[in-house]
């Protein structure tokens, strides 16, 4: 009897042991399968939390996030935790000093797992030091079909700056087509002075002159500041910035910092063409007459925003999204401040000419040796595909759009969208607002804009500043561009040639110094000719030949 019981107990133990082994093996197999799916697909969720260190690009005012939200705990990070089981741990969080922090990390060769770099020079340095991962396979496996379609809308040039020796060394941001810069003016001041909407640069000058002389803003005679302008007067590589003078240059058929074809079909660098000289003459006169802010060289971006919000100035050039930054702050200070956008004619036929922009100006990189390089592509696929086009219940992120939360709240402070996203959104919103289309057919992000715009239309007098910003940017400003007569000049090259690596920085400084000296009257206009000659002799001609060869080789 005792022997039988011993054998029985041993049998039970053996069965239990075998059962546990089977359960363990099954668990391990399931874990490995889930892990493999997570590492090789756009939307697969990691079975265990993955924490990645991040160099975080931030925004002003905590990126306008709701109280209590942080860059490690907000609508985006919570959504990514839910869908992918990932969490960022920020090594540094910087706004204006972000690029310096990245440079320091590169110099020290001590990188976070993931970060965004803002120029090709930093990217090239990372490649040369062998500090970042090849993301070719990551893109193939973890970019969703929609994300691949989005990148395809920009053509092959979107990957030119990030493909080195046949390898994809970074994931590029996409810069949607923003259209030409607009002039933003205080319409309430114009109404007070009975001034008509401007059509030309001459009209703009006259309006600014009236603002200064007749003081509709009650700043005191002579205290109203003229056209606000950044010290970087030209948008580099066609990128859309605020407080710059590209439209003034294009009024003379000039496109500084762009490689374009001349009227004769010759490849030229816009900054050294005779048309640029004529535009500089105009800017010098505007500076002398006080139309252009006489202190623009000393202004920081923060100082410019202060002048706008305090009502000290009523004019600047900026893109369609200016209501989101800085004008929403001006509206919060003074609800009666009526800022309106206007499209300025640059050509005799009444059209507005502008240069196309660099399709990408930020690049996401992954530290060499990081265990999960695929994580960056998964973040992009989830935030810019799944959450937008597939998930109808991403309500917290939808609220962020309605609250005008800045994109820098995202772990990766980039945007990925179709090249024609701006005008497509405008048309969809307009059709929904007039009842031509059902609002339920809108994308998630469009639905958020629609709700804000509809609220603005329905309660204009009591609308929030966020609703005003959404309507003024997405409907009013975009409508000005869509209904205007615009012509785009194709910028032909955004890469870096061999000579550029050594000479471009010094040539850029030479150009910047010459332009500013001429505008402020520190140098006579004839210095432009000396600048052109020096630019050519100092490597410019060689660079032009290299750019031409590069363009011909890609045809």
Secondary structure by P-SEA (a helix, b strand, c coil): caaaaaaaaaaaaaaaaaaaaaaaaaaaaaaaaaaaaaacccccccccbbbbbbbcccccccccccccccccccaaaaaaaaaccbbbbbccccccaaaaaaaaaaaacccccbbbbccaaaaaaaaaacccccaaaaaaccccaaaaaaaacccccccccccccccccbbbbbbccccbbbbbcaaaaaaaacccccccaaaaaaaaaaaaaccccccccccccccccccccccccccccccccaaaaaaacccccccccccccccccccccaaaaaaaaaaaaaaaacccccccccccaaaaaaaaaaccccbbbbccccccccaaaaaaacccbbbbbbbbbcccccbbbbbbcccccbbbbbcccccccaaaaaaaaaaacccccccccaaaaaaaaaaccccccccccccccccaaaaaaaaaaaaaaacccccccccaaaaaaaaaaaaaaaccccccaaaaaaaaaccaaaaaaaacbbbbbbbccccccccccccaaaaaaaaaaaaaaaaaccccccaaaaaaaaaaaacaaaaaaaaaaaaaaac
